[in-house]
Amino acid sequence: MVSVSTYNTANIGGRKPLGKASPLANSFSLIEYDKNHRFLIMDCPTNSTIPLYLKEFARLNVTDVVRVCEPTYMKERVETRNVKVHDLPFKDGDV
């Protein structure tokens, strides 16, 4: 079963909530395909906001990030936290 929801601060179904004080509280959408495949879609991080994302990545046990837009932050900052960055850019509107 696939479920799509906006990741919010409510602790529903054992999900780890985002911190109430986090400015990223409305920036994530969670897609759960099954128990082993969960995808977190996020807004565009920048070098100035990536530390906030890294805190949430640690809380949510994120292991990989796929960037589909042009890079807006240095991937080394993410990789130093043992999160792999995969670049698969495409132009808006392309398939």
C-alpha positions, -999 to 999 in steps of 0.1 A, spaced: 0 0 0 12 35 -8 4 63 15 12 100 10 10 125 37 25 158 48 50 151 76 38 171 105 44 175 142 18 149 153 32 115 164 8 93 145 14 56 139 48 56 157 63 81 132 89 104 146 75 139 147 93 170 135 102 193 163 76 219 169 102 247 168 116 235 135 111 259 106 110 229 84 77 216 99 58 221 66 86 213 42 84 175 41 61 150 25 64 114 34 56 86 10 54 52 26 54 23 0 59 -5 25 78 -11 58 112 -10 41 106 18 15 99 53 28 106 84 8 109 119 22 103 147 -3 116 180 8 118 216 -2 150 230 -16 177 231 11 205 258 8 239 261 24 223 282 51 194 258 59 212 224 54 221 222 92 183 222 100 178 194 74 207 174 88 191 174 123 159 160 109 178 135 87 195 122 119 161 119 137 145 101 108 175 78 100 179 91 64 206 72 46 204 86 10 194 119 -6 185 122 -43 188 157 -57 166 162 -88 172 199 -92 203 219 -96 225 217 -65 217 245 -39 240 232 -12 274 216 -9 269 178 -8 301 174 13 282 188 42 256 160 40 281 133 32 302 140 63 271 129 82 272 95 64 243 103 41 249 95 5 240 122 -21 229 111 -55 225 137 -83 198 130 -109 189 165 -122 162 171 -148 147 203 -161 113 213 -147 86 198 -169 109 171 -183 101 134 -179 
